[in-house]
């Protein structure tokens, strides 16, 4: 019975992984296709990556996406970390339920509703849509994810370290930057990477909040795919997959290295 259950689990996981990652693998393979027809394999070639360097619209959209991702992820990380600290450390303050509800609302709210509501807000305050409106929209979307990641780390945080430093006369601000912040840094970095990935991936919200001269790469790819998939799109999508994979692996390695160092320090101190 255990053998059957084991085989069933293996087959289920294999089918699930194939369903998730096989399309991405096919996209990567066909980005090196010699033929312009994406459904006909004509041999290995990297010429479409060279063609991509001369595709000005795609490059401009990629540059906008990169800038939006970097700025929005950084702002969302700062605000999300502050929100997590407020929820964990400030106890039952007045308006806590409303504050937490506003923080977590984007998690369950459809992207269409978020995009439409932000569009109506920008129109109501007569704020021209463009680069900065996309950043504000992405901060609104990703800040809650950062707050959850950092909050999960703060909940298990050993506050005796902070209290010991305070008893020794260390100012609270210095305790935060020299003790608290380094210990929760892996969660902050993970939150930043998650926010950056969400910004790179977003299409719906950016479509509502973008304006002239602020076309993101997902918007550009979607507009071109409606007319037909080209090898350049496969190439730029492969580059995006590689960037996200490198980022995730880097964060994982940094977190693992910190964990090893922490265990060694605990072992020596013990």
N, C-alpha and C positions, 0 to 999 in steps of 0.2 A: 504493500500500500504506500509505504514511504517512497519506494522507487517510482511508482506511477506519479505521485504528487511531485516528486523532484523533476521528472521529465516534463510534466505539464508546466511547471514553473519555468524551466529552461526554454521550452518552446514559446511560451507566452512572452517572456522577456525578449527572446530573439526576434519574434515578430514585431513587438513594440519598438525595439531599437531599429529594426529595418524600416519600419513605417516612418520613423522620425528622421533617420539619418541617410537612408538610401537616396531620397531626392536631392539632398545636399551633395552627396558623393557624385551623383550623375551630373549635377550642375558644374562641379569642379572639373570633372573629366572632360565635359564638352566645352569648357572654357579654353582647352588646349586643342580644339578641333581645327583642322586646316580649312574645312569647308565653311562657307558663310551660312549654309543651311544647318541649323542647330540639331536637326533630327537625322542627319546623314554624317557618319564618321568617315573622314577622308584622310586621316593621318594626324600625327602629333605635330603641333606647331604652337609657338608663343607669339605669333604675329599680332593677335588680337590685343595682347597687352601693350604692344607697341602702338597699335591703332588707338588704344585708349588714351595714350599720352597726347594725341592730337585731337581728341574729342573735347572741344572746349566746353560745351554745355554740361557734359557729365563731370568734368573736372571742376567747374564752377559750383555745381550742385554738391559735389563731394567736399569742397572747401567750406561751403556754408554749413553742411552737416557736421563737419569736424569742429568748427568754431562753436556752433550751437551746443554740441554735445559736451565740449570741454567747459564752457561757461555754465551751462545749466546744471551739469553734474556737480560742479564745485559749489555753486550756490545752494543746490538742493542738499548737498552733504552737510554744509554748515547749518542750514536751517533744520534739517532732519535730526542732526546731532543735538542741537539745542532743544528741539521738541522732545526727544527721547530723554534727555537729562531732566527736563521739566516734569515729564510724566513719571519718571522713576524716583527722583529725589525730592520733589516738592510735596509729596503726599496728597491729601484730600483738600486741595485749594479750591477757592470759589470759581465755578465755571469749568471745572476739570472735565465733566462729562461732555459739555459743548466743545471744548478744545480737542479732546481725543476724538470726538465724532468728526470734527472738521479735518483732523489729520488723517483719519482712516477712510474718509468718504471716497477718495479717488480709487481705493482698492476695489470697491464693489460697484462703482459707477461706470457705465459704458463709456468708451472713448468718444462716441458720437455726442453724448450728452455733455461731456466735459468740453469738447471742442465747440459745440454750439453755444453753450453758456458763456464761454470765454469770448467767443465772437460777439455775442450780444453785449457783453461788458465793454469790450474795446470800442464798439460802435457807439454805445451810450456815452462813454467818456470822451469820445472823439480822439481816440488814440490810434494813430496811423499804423496799420498792420505791416509787419515786415520782420526783420531779424530779431528785434527785441521782444516782439509779441510771441514769437515761437519760443524764445528762451523762457519767458514768463509761464507759458503754457506747459513746457516740459518740466520746469521747476515744480509747478503745481502737481503734475502727474507723478514725478519720481521722489518727491520729498517724503511721502508716506512710506515708501519702500525703505529708504535710508533710515527713517525713524524706527521701523520695526527691527531692522538688522542691528542697529546700535542698542536699542532697548533690550533685545535678547541678551546682549553681552553685559549690559549694566545690571540686569537682574541677578546674574550670577557673579557679579563683581565682589571681591572681598574688601569691604570698607574698612577693615582693621588697618590696612596699609595707610589709608588716608588719615584715620584717626591717630595712628602712631606719629605720622608726620606733623599733624596739627599739635599734638601734645609736646612735640619737640620744638615748637615755636615757628613752624613753617607757615607763611601766609596762605590763605585758602586759594588764591589765584595761582601761586607757585605750586601748591599741591596738585592743582588740576593739570597744569602744563608739564610737570615733571613726573607725576605718578599716574594720575588717572588717564590722561591722554595717551601716553605710550602703551598702557595696558589695553585700552580699547581701540588702539590704532588698527589692528586687523579687521575689526568690524567696520570701522570708518572707511577703510580702503575697499572692503567688500561692498559697502553701500555705495561708494563712489562708482565702482565698476558697474554695479547694477543700474545706477542712474544713467551712466554713460551709454550702456547697452540699450536701455529703454529709449533714450534719445535717438540713437542711431536707427533704431527699428521703427520708430513712430511714423505713421503715415496719416492716420485719420485726424488727429488733433492738429498736426502741422498743416494739413489741407485747409482747415477752418481758420487758422490764425496767421497764415503766411500772407505775404503781399508781394508787390512787384520787386524783383531783384532778390527775393529770399526763397528760392525754390530749393528744397532739400533733396538729397539723393533718392530716398524712397519715393518722393513725389515724381521725380524725373524718371525713375525706372518704371513706375506705374504708368505714366503717360506714354512711354515708349512701348511698353509691353502690350498695351491696347492695340497698337499698330503692328505688333509682331515682335517676337524675341530675337535679338541680335547677339552675335558672339561677344560684342563689347559689354553687353549687360551681364552675360555669364562671367566675363573677366572681372568686372567691378564687383559683382556679387561675391566672387571667390576671394577677392582682396578683403572685403568686409568680413567674411567668415574667418579668414586668417587673422585679421586684427583682433576680432573678438576672442578667438581661441587663444591667441598669444596673451591677451590681457587676463583671461581667466586662469591660464596656466601660471602666469607670473604671480597673480594674487595667491593662488594655491601654494606655490612654492614658498612665497614670503611667509604666509601663515604657518606652513609646516616648519619652516626654519625657526620662527619665533616660538612655536610650541616646543621644539627640541631644546632651544636655549632655555626656556622657562623650566623644563623638566630637569635639565642639568643644574640650573641654579638651585632648584628645590632640593636636588640630591646632595649638592655640596653643602647647602645650609643645614640639611638634616644630619 
